């Protein structure tokens, strides 16, 4: 069961990154939001890399 949860976590993190990148590319973000979302994107990427390193 833990492996299934971790797979879901990884899938959700990747989906989050994909949505953030799509919004940035479509220029749908205000400048102030863009900075905050870049920080969120960096954090999600870091968590995902750590998760992959743990496997």
N, C-alpha and C positions, 0 to 999 in steps of 0.2 A: 504494500500500500504506500509506503514512503516513496518508493521509486516512481509510482504513478503521480504522486503529488509533486515531486521534483520535476517530472516531465511537464506537468501542467504549468508550474512556475516558469520553467524555461520558455515554454510556448507563449505564455502571457507577456514575459519580458520582451521577447522578439516581436510580438505583435505591437506592444507599446512603442518600441523603437521605430517600427515601420510606420505607424500612424504619425509619430512626431516628425519623421523625415518627410512624409507626404505633405504635412501641413507647412513645413518650412519651405519645401520646393514649390508649393502652390502660392507661396507668399501670403498665406492666410493669417499670418500672425502680426500683431502689433509689435513694435520694437521692444517695448518693455516686457512683453510676454516672451519674445524670442530669446531673450537672455535667460529668463527663468527656465524655459523649456530646454535650452541647451544644457543647463546644469542638471536638469532631470534626466535628459538623454545620456549625459556623461555618467551619472550615477547608475542608471539602469545598465549601461554598457559595462561598467566596472563590476557590478553584481553578477552579470551574466558571465563575464570572463572568469571571475572567482569560482563560480559554479562549475564552469567547464574545466577549470584547473583541478577541482576537487574530484572530478570523475575519474 
